[in-house]
Structure formats: C-alpha cells, structure tokens
Amino acid sequence: MDVTALVFYAAICGLLSLASPRLGRPFIRLAVGAVVGIAAATLLPILRTAFGLG
C-alpha cells in the first residue's frame, strides 16, 4: 500500500472513530462504517487524479 492511500484511509478511519460512540447500536455502526468505507474507496482514485498523485 502506498503512502497516499495509507494517510487517506487513516484520516477517514480516525474521523469515523470520533463519531462512532454517538451512532448507537453495533449494527448501525457497522452499516455506517461500510458505507463510509465504500465512499472512501470510490473517492480516493478521483482525488488522486485531481491532485496529480496517481
């Protein structure tokens, strides 16, 4: 894994962890985590192209 992906996913996971206790039940946290993960994986290639990193 390259540094750009590592930093990007670390930032996404860190922000999600700040909100997770407020999201309630484990199933809801899992669903939100899955949606955020899919969104992050979709967004990273777009951002890399926009910033000329890939």
N, C-alpha and C positions, 0 to 999 in steps of 0.2 A: 504494500500500500504506500502510495506516495505521501509526501508531507502535506500537500494541499488537502487531500481527502481526509487525512488524519485530523488536521486542525478543524476542518469544516464539520465533520461528524462529532468531534469533541465539543465544539461550540453548541451544536444542536442538542446533543445529549445533556450538556450542562444546563442549558436553558429549560429543557423539558424536566429535568430533575428539580428545578426550583418550583415548578408548578405542580408536580406530581402529588404531594400530600393534599393539596386542595381539590384534586379531581375526584376524590371519593373512593368508591369500591375498586378492588383489584381488576375486575373485568373492564371497567371504564378506563382505568389507567393503561391497561394492555391495549385496548382499542385505540386510544389516543396515541400511544407510542407507535403502534403500527401505522397509523395514518401519517404521523409526523415523519416516520422513517421512509415511507413511500414518497412523501413530498420532498424530503431531503435528497433522496436518491435520484429523483426526477430533476430537481433543481440544480444539483451540482454540475452536470455537464453543460447546462445553459450558462451558469456563472463562469465556468472555466473558459468557455468560448468568448463570453462578453469581456472578460478581463485579460484575454490572451494568454491563459495559463495552460492551455492544452490544445 
